Amino acid sequence: MSEGANERKKILKELRNLLDEMESSKVTLIGDIMLDRYHHGYSNRLISTAPVPVIKILRSEESPGAAAHIARGLNSLGLNVSIFSSVGDDREGDFIKSKFISDGISIDGIETVENRQTLTKIRFFGSRQSLLDKTQILLQADREALEDLDIEVSNRLVEKTLESIPDSCALVISDYDKGVLTDEGAQRLIDCARKFSIPSIVDPKLTGLERSRGATVVLFEIRGLDLLRRRLMLESAEEAAFSLIKTYDWESMIVLGGIDGVTLYEANGDIDFIPCSAPSPSQQIGLHDAAATALAAALGNNFSMSSAVVLAAAACECVLSAEASHEFVNRRTLGLWLDELSWQLQISDR
């Protein structure tokens, strides 16, 4: 076995042990939460009045998404989650809170805003009956409040988060630009995490990169990096990545490529690429949430960034191979996949 393969096998074993021995350390999480609603059915014909498909809905399901998705993943790994966010005073908001309570996640940091709609993403999936096993997304509809979130709500959430950071092992910021975080608020949180030597994991919108300044690690999607590369008029993804790292003072940046693997760029110039090992990738909803969950678990337990990205890549592969897009990373699934990756390395050496 090559030196690189031996090192990867050692890392996988250490990460597997981490999952088995995960302590109930606290992770502080702040960001926008939403309800993900899915409708599944057959689409065998077009509507008579327009060239669009008619979906015969066979089943529907819903689950908490965005930062709430991360919270459930962290909780399933055995970590204690303190989440700070807001929901509306509607059925969707009540559903998210009830899910947290049933999972054993505290809702003390969730503010319920009167006369406000909870952000809901509704996705319609369909396939041709008797012809295709795999479904595909046909339409997404977003239901959300028309007014901006009251800045006082954001300020209160930031203050509560600041109080939570000192005794945490990691800070996660999941920003969908829906009002929970402002540039100033996010900067205060990252500065606080730095003060207490706590890793900060930030998943920002492309339009909100200022909210990630000074972060330990920032998550990007491969298409987003390519878009910024063209805007910056640079030749390669590497140039764009290191330009962004320098501009925003990040320690590292992880680019999620789905079937194209995961790439880690570090401020010292190191690059580490992990190819996708998922046997049959079928969907990609939740990649960012899975990566953020894994990074918080690894970095929060004092693993190096090069080891943490291995766990993040494995978590992404679990999502790519999931049967349902609402599934979140859990200890059992992630542990089994780490075992499989170790076995693959052992087999390849024979």
N, C-alpha and C positions, 0 to 999 in steps of 0.2 A: 504494500500500500504506500502511495506517495506521501511525502511530508504534509502536503496540503490536505489530503484525504484523512490522514491520521489526526491532524489538528481539528478538522471538521467533525470527525467521529468523537473526539474528546469533548468538544463543545456541546454536541448533541446529548452526550451522556450527562454532562453537568446540567444542562437545561432540563433534562428528564428528571434528574434528582431534585431540581428546583421545584418542579410541579408537584412532586410527591411530598416535599417537605415545606411547601409554601406556608409562611407564617401569616397571621392576620394583620399584616402591616397596613397602615392607612394610606390610601391614595386620594388626593384632593382633585376633584374633577369639576370644571365649570364649562358651560357652553349651552348652545341651543338644543332643545330636545323637541321631538316631533312624534307623531304617530304614523307608522307605516301601515297602509291598508292595501291588501292584495286581492284581486279578483282573478280567478282562473277559469278558463273554459275553452270551448271550441269556436273556431272562426272559419266557417265553411263557405261563406258567401259574402258578397258586397251588398251594402244597402242600395236600394233601387234609385235613390235620389242623389247619390254622391259616390265617388270611387273610394269608399272607406269600408273596412270590414265590420260585419255584425258579429258580436261576441255573445255566445250562449253561455252565460255564467253558470258553472257547476258548483263552485265552492269559493268561499271568501274567508280571509283571515286577517288579523291585524296584530301588531306588536310595537313596543316602544322603539324609536329609532334615534339616530344621530348620537348625541352625548348619552342618552338613555341606553342605547345599544352598548356603548362602551362600559357604562356602569354595570350592566347585567353581566358582561363578559368578565370584568374584574372580580365581581362578586362570585362568579362561578369558579374562578381560579383560587378562591379562598382569601381574597384580599378584602379589607374593610374599606368601603367606598363612602366618601363624603361628597355628594353631588350638589351643585348649586346651579339653579336654573329657574325658569318660569313656565307656567302653562296657563291656559285660559280657564274660565269657570264653566266648562262645557263637558259633555260626555267623554270626549277624547282626553281631556286633561285628567278627569277622574279615572279613566281606564289606565293611563300611564301610572298614576299614583298607586292605584290598586295593585298593579303588577309589581311595583317596587316593594310594596308592603308584603305581598305574598312571597317575594324573593328574599325578604329579610333586609332590604335596603332602606335606610332612613330617608324620609321625605321632609325632614326638618329644614333642609336647604332649598326646597322647592316653593317658590312663591306662586300663589294662585291670583291672577289678575282679573278683576271683575270686568264683565262685558267685553271680553276678549276671546277670540278664537285661537285654539291651539293649532299650531302648524301641523297639517296632515298631508302626506304625500300618498296619492292613490294611484296604484299601478295596475294596468290590465294586461294579463298574459293570455296568449292563445296559441292554438295549433290546429292544423287540419285533422279532423276526426279520422282515425284508422290509417292515417298516412305518416304522421310524425310522432315520435315519442317525446321529443323535446319541445317545450313551449318557448315562446319568445315574447318580449315585452312589445305591446302594440301602442300603448298610450300611457302617459303619466299626467295626472292632474293634481295641482297644488291648491290646497284650501288654507288660507292664512288671513290674519288680521290685516286690514288696510292701513291702519295707523301704526306709526312707529311705537315701540315699547317706551314707556315712560322712563326717562333717564334716571329718575329716582329709584326705580326698581333695579336698574343696572348697578347703580352706585351701592345700593344695599347688598346686592349679591357679591360685589367685589369686596366689600368690607368683611362680609362673613367668610369669604374665601381666604382673605389675608389672615384671618384669625386661625384658619384651619391648617395653613401651610406648615408652620414651624414643626409640628409633630407628625408630619407626613413623610413617606418615603419617595413620593413622586407627585408632580403636578401635571395634570393633563388639561389642555385647553382645546375644545372642539367648537370651532367658530363657523357658523353658517350665515353670519352677518344678519341676524334677525333681532339684534338689539340687546342681547344679554351682555355683550362686551363692547367697549369703546376702545379706541387706540390707547387712551390714557389709562383706562382700567387694566387692560392686558399688560401694559408696560409695568405697572405697579406690581402685578402678580409675578411676572417673570423676574423682576428685580428682587422681589422678596424671596423667591425660590433660590436665586443665586446667593443671596445673603446667607441663607441657611444651608448652602451646598446641596440643594435638592434638585434632581434633574427635572427639566421642564420639557414636556412633549407637546408640540403644537400642531394642530391640523387646521390650517387657515384657508380662507377663500383667497383666490388669486387677487381679488380686489382689496384684501385686508392683510397684506403681508406686513404692514407696519405693526400689526398686533402680535407679530411673532419675533420682533427684534430682540436679539440676545438669547434666544431659546437654545436649549441643549440640542434638540433635534426637531426638525420640521418635516412634515410629510407632504409629498407632492405626488401627483399622478403624472404618468409619462406624457400624456397629451398636454397637460398644463405646462410642463417644463418646455415642451417643444413650442408651445405658443409664446412663452416668454423668450425663448431663444430667438425666435423670428422678430419679436419686438425689439430685442436688444441688438439685432443684426449680427449675431454671432454664428460661427460655423458649426459648432458641435454642442451636444448636450453637456459634455464635460465643461466647456467654457462657460456655458450658461449657469451650470450648477455652482461653479466656484465664484462666478461673478455675484450671484445672489447671496452666497455664504458670506462673502466679503462685505457686500452692501448692508446686509441686515445683521451682521455679527453673530451668525449661527455657529455653533460648534460642529454641527453635521446636518446632513440632509439625506432623506431616504426617498427614493423615487419608486413608486409602485407601478409595475408594468403589466400586472395580470399574468397572462400566459407568457409574457416576455421577461418574467422574473423581477427581482428586486435589486436595486443598486444603491449602495451607500457611498456618499461623498463626505469626506471629513475635511475640516478646515486646514489640517496639516498637509493636504494634498493626496492622501490615501483614497483609493477607490476599491470597493469590494462588490463584485457582482455575484448574485446567487440565482442560477437559472431555475425556472419553474419545474417542479417535480410532480405536480398534480397529474394524476393519470388521465382524467377526462374532465377538464374544466367545462362547467356548464353555466355559470353565472358569476357576476362580480360585485353585486350590491353588498356593501359592508366591508370592502377591502380596507378602507382607511380606519374604520372602527376596530377591525381585528388587529391591524398593525399597531395602533395606539395602545390597545389593551396589552399586547405582548411586550411592547417597549416599556410600558409602565411597570409591568411585572419583573422584567429582567433588570432594567436600570435601577428600579427601586430596591432591588436585592443585590446591588453593587456589582452586577455583571458589566463587562466592558461593552462599548458600543458595537464592536465587531461580533461579540457573542449575541447581543440583544437583537441585532438585525437578522441573525439566523432564526431566532424565535419568531420575529415579525414575519419573515418569509414563510415559515411553517404555518403560522396563523392565517396568512393570506391564502395559502394552498388549501387549508381546511374550508375557507369560504368559497373558493373557486370550485371545490368539489361537492359543496353542500347541495342537498336536494331542494331545499327551500331557501329563498333569499332572506327570510327573516331570522334564520338561525344565527346565533352568536357563538363566539369562541368559548368552549368550555374545557375544563381540566381533562376529562376523559378523552374527548376527540383529539385534542392537541397532543396529549400524551401518547395515544396510539399512533398518531402521525409521526411523532419524533422517533418512536420505535421503528416504524416502517422506513424512515430515512436512514437510520443507523443500519438496518438490515440491508438496504440497497447498497450502502457503501461496502458492507462486508461481502455481499455477493459479487460486486464488481471487481473485488480484489482476488477472486478465485480463478 
